[in-house]
Amino acid sequence: MNKNTIVLVDDDLTINYFHKRLLKIYFDQECIQTCFNGKQAIDTLLSLNEKLDKDDNVTVLLDLNMPVMNGWEFLAEFHSFKTELKFNCSIYIITSSINPEDKKHGVSDFNVVNFFNKPLSKSDVDLIFNK
């Protein structure tokens, strides 16, 4: 049986709380992991690589502006190890940025599935998870 894991990557506690509550409509609490920066997200993905296999799915909901390692730095690092991942990984940028260059840059990254403004709505979650 395949597993679905959601990795929220955002340093905003309020947004994480809101997104977790929204995601719990569809998913068990146990499959939702929170990271507060890109470095923690990288570590989480590498840790999941030891537990998951090719039939499992990980969805990363990635903020852009964070301390330690921002979303762009995360994506650059992700490029260097994505072929080593044993599971399917989809990345969605979730940001409060209104800079059109951020959206253009984000959707041009072939690892990014889509770009959403935060906070996510129920219809955004429906689109991301095909509900």
Phi, psi and chi 1 to 4 in degrees:
 res  aa     phi    psi   chi1   chi2   chi3   chi4
   1 MET       -  130.9 -174.2  164.3  129.2      -
   2 ASN   -81.8  151.8   65.6  -21.3      -      -
   3 LYS  -106.8  147.9  -65.8 -179.9 -173.9  175.6
   4 ASN  -115.5  129.1  -71.7  -54.3      -      -
   5 THR  -125.5  137.7  -57.4      -      -      -
   6 ILE  -115.4  129.5  -58.7  164.0      -      -
   7 VAL  -114.9  108.2 -179.6      -      -      -
   8 LEU   -84.0  125.7  -65.2  174.2      -      -
   9 VAL  -122.0   98.0 -171.7      -      -      -
  10 ASP  -161.4  137.8 -161.4  -41.0      -      -
  11 ASP   -87.4   -2.9   61.9  -40.5      -      -
  12 ASP   -89.3  109.4 -173.5  -35.9      -      -
  13 LEU   -60.6  -38.4  -63.3  174.6      -      -
  14 THR   -66.7  -44.4  -56.7      -      -      -
  15 ILE   -63.1  -43.4  -71.9  -66.2      -      -
  16 ASN   -60.2  -43.5  -76.3  -26.2      -      -
  17 TYR   -60.2  -47.7  174.7   79.0      -      -
  18 PHE   -61.9  -47.5  176.3   80.3      -      -
  19 HIS   -64.7  -38.4  -75.3  158.8      -      -
  20 LYS   -62.1  -43.9  -81.2 -174.9 -168.8  177.2
  21 ARG   -61.9  -41.2  -70.4 -161.8   42.9  118.0
  22 LEU   -66.2  -44.2 -179.3   61.2      -      -
  23 LEU   -68.6  -28.3  -68.6  166.4      -      -
  24 LYS   -66.5  -12.5  -79.8 -164.5 -100.3 -177.5
  25 ILE   -62.7  -34.8  -65.7  169.8      -      -
  26 TYR  -108.1  -27.4  -58.3  106.2      -      -
  27 PHE  -128.7  154.4  -58.8   98.4      -      -
  28 ASP   -70.7  148.4  -68.6  -29.7      -      -
  29 GLN   -54.6  -35.8  172.9   72.2   26.1      -
  30 GLU   -64.2  -23.9  -64.3   80.0   40.6      -
  31 CYS   -90.5   -0.6   77.8      -      -      -
  32 ILE  -104.2  119.6  -56.6  168.8      -      -
  33 GLN  -115.9  143.9  -61.6 -167.5   27.0      -
  34 THR  -115.4  134.1  -55.0      -      -      -
  35 CYS  -126.2  144.5  -59.0      -      -      -
  36 PHE  -100.8    0.6  -61.7  102.1      -      -
  37 ASN  -163.7  170.2   59.7   62.6      -      -
  38 GLY   -63.4  -33.6      -      -      -      -
  39 LYS   -63.5  -45.1  174.3   68.7  173.6  113.4
  40 GLN   -62.2  -36.6  -73.8 -179.6  -11.1      -
  41 ALA   -66.0  -42.2      -      -      -      -
  42 ILE   -59.2  -48.1  -64.2  -72.6      -      -
  43 ASP   -60.2  -39.5  -66.3  -16.9      -      -
  44 THR   -64.9  -45.4  -64.0      -      -      -
  45 LEU   -62.4  -41.9  -68.1  178.6      -      -
  46 LEU   -65.6  -35.8  -66.6  174.2      -      -
  47 SER   -67.3  -42.3  172.9      -      -      -
  48 LEU   -63.9  -27.8  -72.6  170.2      -      -
  49 ASN   -61.9  -25.4 -151.6   35.2      -      -
  50 GLU   -80.8  -17.3  -58.1  -59.0  -45.2      -
  51 LYS  -110.6  -22.3  -58.2  171.2 -171.5  168.7
  52 LEU  -110.0  167.8  -58.5  177.5      -      -
  53 ASP  -134.2 -170.1   62.8   38.1      -      -
  54 LYS   -63.6  -19.9   66.1  179.7  178.4   66.3
  55 ASP   -89.5   -5.3  -64.4  -36.0      -      -
  56 ASP   -92.8  152.5  -63.2  -35.8      -      -
  57 ASN  -122.8  135.2  -60.7  -60.0      -      -
  58 VAL  -122.1  128.2  174.2      -      -      -
  59 THR  -111.4  122.5  -57.3      -      -      -
  60 VAL  -102.9  123.4  176.5      -      -      -
  61 LEU  -104.3  103.1  -56.8  178.0      -      -
  62 LEU  -108.6  120.6  178.8   67.3      -      -
  63 ASP   -78.4  161.5 -174.0   25.4      -      -
  64 LEU   -98.1  -42.9  -66.4  177.9      -      -
  65 ASN   -99.9  101.7  -60.1  -51.3      -      -
  66 MET  -143.8  157.5  -62.5  172.4  -72.0      -
  67 PRO   -76.0  172.2   29.2  -34.5      -      -
  68 VAL    67.9  -66.2 -177.9      -      -      -
  69 MET  -143.6  116.9  178.2 -174.3  -80.7      -
  70 ASN   -81.8 -179.7   67.2   33.2      -      -
  71 GLY   -63.0  -38.8      -      -      -      -
  72 TRP   -66.1  -41.2  -57.7  122.3      -      -
  73 GLU   -65.7  -37.4  -66.5  164.7  -28.8      -
  74 PHE   -59.3  -48.1  167.3   88.6      -      -
  75 LEU   -61.6  -39.4  -72.6  168.9      -      -
  76 ALA   -63.1  -43.3      -      -      -      -
  77 GLU   -67.7  -40.2 -177.0   76.5   16.5      -
  78 PHE   -57.9  -39.8 -178.8   80.8      -      -
  79 HIS   -56.8  -32.7  -70.4  -69.0      -      -
  80 SER   -77.3  -17.9   69.9      -      -      -
  81 PHE  -129.9    2.2   70.8   84.5      -      -
  82 LYS   -59.3  -32.1   70.4  175.8 -178.0  165.2
  83 THR   -70.2  -17.0   57.5      -      -      -
  84 GLU   -84.9  -11.2  -61.5  168.9   28.3      -
  85 LEU   -70.6  135.9  -64.5  177.9      -      -
  86 LYS   -87.1  -10.0  -61.4  173.5 -171.6  169.8
  87 PHE  -117.2  168.1   51.9   83.8      -      -
  88 ASN   -81.3  133.2  -58.3  -55.2      -      -
  89 CYS  -130.0  124.6 -171.7      -      -      -
  90 SER  -116.4  134.3  -57.8      -      -      -
  91 ILE  -116.9  129.4  -59.1  172.1      -      -
  92 TYR  -121.2  129.6  -66.7   82.2      -      -
  93 ILE   -83.5  127.6  -67.1  176.6      -      -
  94 ILE  -123.7  108.3  -45.3  -63.9      -      -
  95 THR  -141.7  161.4 -174.0      -      -      -
  96 SER   -99.2    2.9   57.7      -      -      -
  97 SER   -64.3  135.3  173.3      -      -      -
  98 ILE  -107.5    8.1   57.5  170.7      -      -
  99 ASN   -73.9  116.3 -177.7  -15.8      -      -
 100 PRO   -61.0  -25.6    9.2  -13.6      -      -
 101 GLU   -66.8  -34.4  -72.8  -59.8  -49.2      -
 102 ASP   -61.7  -46.1  -77.4  -15.7      -      -
 103 LYS   -63.8  -45.7 -175.4  169.0 -172.8  173.3
 104 LYS   -59.5  -46.3 -177.5  179.1  175.9 -177.0
 105 HIS   -66.3  -40.8 -177.1 -145.2      -      -
 106 GLY   -64.5  -48.9      -      -      -      -
 107 VAL   -74.4  -15.3  -64.1      -      -      -
 108 SER   -81.0  -13.7   70.0      -      -      -
 109 ASP   -77.7  119.3 -173.6  -52.4      -      -
 110 PHE   -66.0  -10.8   58.4   90.3      -      -
 111 ASN   -88.4  -11.6  -70.2  -54.4      -      -
 112 VAL   -94.4  122.6  174.7      -      -      -
 113 VAL   -77.4  -42.8  177.5      -      -      -
 114 ASN  -161.6  171.9 -149.8  -23.6      -      -
 115 PHE  -129.4  125.4 -173.1  102.4      -      -
 116 PHE  -128.6  150.0  -67.3   91.1      -      -
 117 ASN   -86.5  145.2  -70.1  -38.0      -      -
 118 LYS   -97.8  153.2   60.7  179.0  173.6  175.3
 119 PRO   -79.0  156.7   30.5  -34.1      -      -
 120 LEU   -66.0  148.5  -71.0  172.5      -      -
 121 SER  -104.6  170.0   66.7      -      -      -
 122 LYS   -60.3  -39.1 -173.3  176.0 -179.4  -50.0
 123 SER   -67.4  -33.1   61.7      -      -      -
 124 ASP   -62.9  -46.1  -67.3  -23.5      -      -
 125 VAL   -61.9  -40.9  173.7      -      -      -
 126 ASP   -58.5  -41.6  -69.7  -15.7      -      -
 127 LEU   -67.2  -44.6  -76.6  170.9      -      -
 128 ILE   -63.5  -44.5  -67.5  169.1      -      -
 129 PHE  -105.7   13.4  -63.7  101.2      -      -
 130 ASN    50.4   49.1  -61.2  -46.1      -      -
 131 LYS   -91.9      -  -63.1  -68.9 -179.0 -177.7
